[in-house]
Amino acid sequence: MSTAIITSDTSLNHNAGMSEHPEKPERITAIVEALKKNKKLIWKKTKEFDKEILKVTHTPDHIDKVNKAFPEKGLHFLDADTIISPGSKAASYDAVGSIIAGIDGIENGEFNNFFACIRPPGHHATKNTSQGFCIFNSIACGATYLLNKYKYKKILILDFDIHMGNGTADIFYDNENVCYISLHQYPFYPGISGSAENKGLHNNCLNIPLPAGTGSREYLDAFERALKKIKEFKPNYILTSAGFDANFADPIGQFNLQSKDFYKITKRILVYAKKYCNGKVGSILEGGYAISETSKSANEHVNALLEYDN
């Protein structure tokens, strides 16, 4: 199986605020350093893309507001948690471009699956707001691109970040062609949107809320509910919001997963990718703020993608 890592140098130029802010450039450099040890991986850079995909995913007002907010110097707060700097514009556009590049690479036969190792993350960005460290919703743009450019009919987004991706759920709330599944800590940020009662207009959202302190066994048991939903939906493409803040060492999350658990999670997803999607899986980095353990977790995730037998 061939796996591509999509990166962007601009990811390092996004300044999310003070040096102690958890969403820092070192997240990327640590993951890249770990993955560079694997000589079987294909390395690709993000690319330019048709900005119309942003306008389909977000409201024009949101895009205009964000573009006007990017500062020429200093910092600007989009909300209390989401800070942008002069380097943030290129980074946020390249984050969207990374998932577009990965999708095109799969469709063109360059590789079988991919992991986009970029920042800022995206799954909290709604149709008309930036929040929770997220400016544009990159994975949502990827799903929209699959629907519009490649005419896929059933896109599944599986989000294993410890925070529910309220932005992704918001964008596809009334879209029966996209199924969103999230396993996350609850109660926790972003609040009530992470409750089990949030099912989407077409029963196309499955929230699996789990309590603080959830460990490997409890998480993997709960993951069976996600797999059942995949079987019901029968997707023809799977995208994953790959957040690694469910790791025991994370300074924000309060789960107790081990790095090797992300290998197990990914392998389970790939069983259904083989059955329904011809192995087509695209993955993008979301959270994960314990630098060393995040890089180990991402490496486990990528190892599973790479070892997948099509």
Beta strands, then each sheet from edge to edge (+ up, - down):
strand 1: 3-7
strand 2: 42-45
strand 3: 76-77
strand 4: 83-84
strand 5: 113-116
strand 6: 155-159
strand 7: 178-185
strand 8: 205-210
strand 9: 237-242
strand 10: 281-285
sheet 1: 2+ 1+ 5+ 10+ 9+ 6+ 7+ 8+
sheet 2: 3+ 4-
end
